[in-house]
Amino acid sequence: MNAPSRIRSAAVAVLASMSLLLTGCFVSPGKFESQLVLKKDGTFSFAYDGEIFFLGLSKLAQMGTASEEFEAETCYDDNFEVRECSDAELAEQRAEWDAQAGQRAEKAQKDAREMAALMGGIDPTDPEASEELRKLLLRHEGWKSVEDKGDGLFEVSYAIEGNLTHDMIFPVIDGFASANVFVQAIRRKGKVVRVNAPGFSAENSSNPMGSMMGGMAGLANLGNMSNKADDGGEMPDIPPLDGSFRIITDGEILANDTDEGAQVTPTGWKTLSWKIDPRTQAAPTALINLSN
């Protein structure tokens, strides 16, 4: 197998290994700012402003689907130089493509059904899927604005406040089988709150999103290599992690994993800040006592 063919085969293998991720409608942050305020009186406020990427609505989710029109593979000589395919090679490629027509159709229908079931009934192959998702998000409390930027990317503004009488998780989307957790505030006895932000890390082994993002980054690099070698189609843009997360509280910070620790304001409030980028390995976390 020549070098370009190995690159192409490796790309196919990576895509195959990500099939579960694709049907799981993977959700990840892009460029964002987020803040959580926790008060000893039991109230809280949370905000997220920025990008959210829905992998199931991107071109990446469609890359494993074969075209309905036959396209010959590139042929190479022994020096890995592009050459014209022979009539016999083209006939062999066409025969193989024709033989797989039924499998392609069956797989496409199966993938569409599974994806729609996991996305609240939204069929990602429908041209109106992005608009359906935008309207769905706006029906939820807290979603102030949702702008479709194309290829699975949305610009959102989310803000919610209330009494922390139960655990808080963002995002939660009605009808979706699951969504990656960006931020969660988990109540413990004695008014102690554990805050975790697994969605705001790229390399955290305990965070499925982190490992998958690493896989997508590798796939993007592999796609670029393949494009340069084969002059093929471009990989879809996968937004890199680029944001900030802040916790503000008048409670007692028992533990946290910031680089600089808590910053105390003149009024006694404490601020924890994290800068998030593709090199962020540890998910932001803090343990806060809100008892008086």
C-alpha positions as CSV (number, residue, x, y, z in Angstrom):
1,M,0.0,0.0,0.0
2,N,1.5,3.4,-1.0
3,A,1.8,6.3,1.5
4,P,-1.3,8.3,0.3
5,S,-3.4,5.1,0.4
6,R,-2.1,4.5,4.0
7,I,-3.2,8.0,5.0
8,R,-6.6,7.5,3.4
9,S,-7.1,4.1,5.1
10,A,-6.0,5.5,8.4
11,A,-8.6,8.3,8.1
12,V,-11.3,5.8,7.4
13,A,-10.2,3.7,10.4
14,V,-10.4,6.8,12.7
15,L,-13.8,7.7,11.3
16,A,-15.0,4.1,11.9
17,S,-13.8,4.2,15.5
18,M,-15.7,7.5,16.0
19,S,-19.0,6.1,14.8
20,L,-20.4,5.8,18.4
21,L,-19.3,9.4,19.0
22,L,-21.1,10.6,15.9
23,T,-24.4,8.8,16.7
24,G,-24.1,10.1,20.3
25,C,-24.5,13.7,19.1
26,F,-21.4,15.0,20.6
27,V,-21.6,18.5,22.0
28,S,-18.6,20.7,22.8
29,P,-17.8,24.3,23.6
30,G,-15.8,26.6,21.3
31,K,-14.9,30.2,22.1
32,F,-16.8,31.2,25.2
33,E,-17.0,33.0,28.6
34,S,-18.8,31.4,31.5
35,Q,-19.5,32.4,35.1
36,L,-21.1,30.7,38.2
37,V,-22.0,32.8,41.2
38,L,-22.8,30.9,44.5
39,K,-24.1,32.7,47.5
40,K,-24.4,31.6,51.1
41,D,-28.1,32.5,51.1
42,G,-28.7,29.6,48.8
43,T,-29.1,31.4,45.5
44,F,-27.0,31.1,42.4
45,S,-26.6,32.4,38.9
46,F,-24.9,30.8,35.9
47,A,-24.1,32.2,32.5
48,Y,-22.5,30.9,29.3
49,D,-21.9,33.1,26.3
50,G,-20.2,31.8,23.2
51,E,-20.0,28.9,20.8
52,I,-21.4,25.4,21.1
53,F,-20.6,22.8,18.5
54,F,-23.0,19.9,17.7
55,L,-21.0,17.3,16.0
56,G,-24.1,15.5,14.7
57,L,-25.0,18.5,12.5
58,S,-21.5,19.0,11.1
59,K,-20.0,17.8,7.8
60,L,-17.8,15.5,9.9
61,A,-20.9,13.4,10.8
62,Q,-21.5,12.9,7.1
63,M,-18.0,12.0,6.0
64,G,-18.5,8.3,6.4
65,T,-21.5,8.4,4.1
66,A,-20.6,7.4,0.6
67,S,-21.6,9.7,-2.3
68,E,-24.5,8.7,-4.5
69,E,-22.3,9.3,-7.5
70,F,-19.3,7.2,-8.3
71,E,-15.9,9.0,-7.8
72,A,-12.8,7.1,-8.8
73,E,-10.0,6.9,-6.3
74,T,-6.7,8.5,-7.2
75,C,-4.1,6.1,-8.6
76,Y,-0.3,6.4,-7.9
77,D,2.8,5.0,-9.4
78,D,5.7,3.3,-7.5
79,N,7.1,6.7,-6.6
80,F,3.9,7.8,-5.0
81,E,3.2,10.2,-7.9
82,V,-0.3,10.7,-9.1
83,R,-1.0,8.9,-12.4
84,E,-4.0,8.3,-14.6
85,C,-5.9,5.2,-13.6
86,S,-6.1,2.4,-16.2
87,D,-9.5,1.3,-17.7
88,A,-9.2,-2.0,-15.8
89,E,-8.6,-0.1,-12.5
90,L,-11.5,2.1,-13.1
91,A,-13.8,-0.8,-14.0
92,E,-12.7,-2.6,-10.8
93,Q,-13.4,0.4,-8.6
94,R,-16.8,1.0,-10.3
95,A,-17.8,-2.7,-9.8
96,E,-16.9,-2.5,-6.1
97,W,-18.9,0.7,-5.7
98,D,-21.9,-0.7,-7.4
99,A,-21.8,-3.9,-5.3
100,Q,-21.9,-1.8,-2.1
101,A,-25.0,0.3,-3.1
102,G,-27.4,-1.7,-0.9
103,Q,-25.1,-1.5,2.1
104,R,-24.7,2.2,1.7
105,A,-28.4,2.8,1.5
106,E,-29.1,0.6,4.5
107,K,-26.4,2.2,6.6
108,A,-27.6,5.7,5.7
109,Q,-31.2,4.9,6.8
110,K,-30.0,3.3,10.0
111,D,-27.7,6.2,10.9
112,A,-30.5,8.7,10.2
113,R,-33.0,6.8,12.4
114,E,-30.5,6.4,15.3
115,M,-29.3,10.0,15.1
116,A,-32.9,11.4,15.1
117,A,-33.8,9.3,18.1
118,L,-30.8,10.7,20.0
119,M,-31.5,14.3,18.9
120,G,-35.1,14.7,20.1
121,G,-36.5,13.6,16.8
122,I,-34.4,16.0,14.7
123,D,-33.1,14.3,11.6
124,P,-29.5,15.7,11.0
125,T,-29.9,15.0,7.2
126,D,-32.8,17.3,7.0
127,P,-31.8,20.8,5.6
128,E,-34.0,22.3,8.3
129,A,-32.3,20.4,11.2
130,S,-30.2,23.3,12.4
131,E,-33.2,25.6,12.5
132,E,-35.2,22.9,14.4
133,L,-32.4,22.7,16.9
134,R,-32.2,26.5,17.3
135,K,-35.9,26.7,18.0
136,L,-35.7,23.8,20.4
137,L,-33.0,25.4,22.4
138,L,-34.9,28.7,22.6
139,R,-37.9,26.9,24.1
140,H,-35.8,26.0,27.1
141,E,-35.5,28.3,30.1
142,G,-32.3,30.3,30.1
143,W,-31.5,30.3,26.4
144,K,-31.6,34.0,25.6
145,S,-30.3,33.8,22.0
146,V,-29.2,31.1,19.6
147,E,-27.6,31.9,16.3
148,D,-26.8,29.3,13.7
149,K,-23.3,29.9,12.3
150,G,-23.4,26.8,10.1
151,D,-21.8,23.3,10.1
152,G,-23.0,22.4,13.5
153,L,-21.8,25.6,15.2
154,F,-24.1,27.9,17.2
155,E,-23.5,31.2,19.0
156,V,-25.5,31.2,22.2
157,S,-26.3,33.3,25.2
158,Y,-27.5,31.4,28.2
159,A,-28.3,32.7,31.7
160,I,-30.2,31.3,34.6
161,E,-30.6,32.1,38.3
162,G,-32.5,30.7,41.3
163,N,-32.2,28.8,44.5
164,L,-29.7,25.9,44.6
165,T,-32.1,23.4,46.0
166,H,-31.0,20.8,43.5
167,D,-28.0,19.9,41.4
168,M,-27.4,22.3,38.4
169,I,-26.1,20.9,35.1
170,F,-25.4,22.7,31.8
171,P,-26.4,22.0,29.1
172,V,-29.5,19.9,29.3
173,I,-31.6,19.5,26.1
174,D,-35.1,18.1,26.2
175,G,-35.4,14.9,24.1
176,F,-31.7,14.4,23.6
177,A,-30.5,11.0,24.9
178,S,-27.4,12.6,26.4
179,A,-25.3,15.7,26.1
180,N,-21.8,16.4,27.3
181,V,-21.7,18.2,30.6
182,F,-20.0,21.5,30.5
183,V,-20.6,22.6,34.1
184,Q,-22.3,20.9,37.1
185,A,-22.8,22.1,40.6
186,I,-23.5,19.1,42.9
187,R,-25.0,19.6,46.4
188,R,-23.6,17.8,49.4
189,K,-24.9,17.7,52.9
190,G,-24.0,20.7,55.1
191,K,-24.5,23.2,52.3
192,V,-21.2,22.1,50.6
193,V,-21.2,22.3,46.8
194,R,-18.9,20.5,44.4
195,V,-18.4,22.4,41.1
196,N,-17.0,20.4,38.2
197,A,-16.6,21.6,34.6
198,P,-15.6,18.5,32.6
199,G,-16.6,20.1,29.4
200,F,-13.9,22.8,29.8
201,S,-10.9,20.5,29.4
202,A,-9.3,18.9,26.3
203,E,-7.2,16.2,27.8
204,N,-8.9,15.0,31.0
205,S,-8.9,11.2,31.0
206,S,-12.0,11.2,33.2
207,N,-13.9,13.3,30.7
208,P,-15.3,11.5,27.6
209,M,-15.5,14.8,25.8
210,G,-11.8,15.5,26.4
211,S,-10.6,12.2,24.9
212,M,-13.0,12.6,22.0
213,M,-11.8,16.1,21.3
214,G,-8.3,14.7,21.2
215,G,-9.4,12.2,18.7
216,M,-11.1,14.9,16.6
217,A,-8.0,17.0,16.7
218,G,-6.0,14.1,15.4
219,L,-8.6,13.4,12.8
220,A,-8.4,17.0,11.6
221,N,-4.6,16.8,11.3
222,L,-5.0,13.5,9.4
223,G,-7.6,15.0,7.2
224,N,-5.2,17.9,6.3
225,M,-2.5,15.4,5.5
226,S,-4.9,13.5,3.3
227,N,-6.1,16.6,1.6
228,K,-2.6,17.7,0.7
229,A,-1.8,14.2,-0.6
230,D,-5.0,13.5,-2.5
231,D,-6.3,17.1,-3.1
232,G,-9.5,15.8,-1.6
233,G,-12.3,17.7,0.2
234,E,-11.6,19.9,3.2
235,M,-12.2,18.7,6.8
236,P,-15.0,20.6,8.6
237,D,-13.9,23.2,11.1
238,I,-13.9,21.9,14.6
239,P,-13.8,24.9,17.0
240,P,-10.9,24.7,19.4
241,L,-11.5,25.3,23.2
242,D,-10.9,29.0,23.8
243,G,-12.6,30.4,26.8
244,S,-12.7,31.4,30.5
245,F,-14.6,30.1,33.5
246,R,-15.1,31.9,36.7
247,I,-16.7,31.1,40.1
248,I,-17.6,33.9,42.4
249,T,-18.8,33.2,45.9
250,D,-19.1,34.6,49.4
251,G,-18.7,31.1,50.8
252,E,-15.6,29.3,52.0
253,I,-13.5,27.7,49.3
254,L,-12.4,24.4,50.7
255,A,-10.5,23.2,47.5
256,N,-9.9,24.2,43.9
257,D,-7.4,23.5,41.1
258,T,-6.8,27.0,39.8
259,D,-3.2,28.0,39.1
260,E,-3.3,31.1,41.4
261,G,-5.9,30.2,43.9
262,A,-8.8,32.4,45.1
263,Q,-8.6,36.2,44.6
264,V,-10.4,38.1,47.4
265,T,-12.3,41.3,46.8
266,P,-12.4,44.2,49.3
267,T,-15.9,43.1,50.2
268,G,-14.7,39.6,51.1
269,W,-16.1,37.8,48.0
270,K,-13.7,35.2,46.5
271,T,-13.1,34.6,42.8
272,L,-11.7,31.5,41.1
273,S,-10.6,31.9,37.4
274,W,-9.6,29.4,34.8
275,K,-8.3,30.1,31.3
276,I,-9.4,27.3,28.9
277,D,-7.6,26.3,25.7
278,P,-6.6,23.1,23.8
279,R,-3.8,22.5,26.3
280,T,-6.1,22.5,29.4
281,Q,-5.6,19.0,30.9
282,A,-7.4,19.3,34.2
283,A,-11.1,20.1,34.3
284,P,-11.9,23.1,36.5
285,T,-13.2,21.9,39.9
286,A,-13.9,23.5,43.3
287,L,-15.4,22.5,46.7
288,I,-17.3,25.4,48.4
289,N,-18.9,25.6,51.8
290,L,-22.0,27.9,51.7
291,S,-23.0,27.5,55.4
292,N,-23.2,30.7,57.4
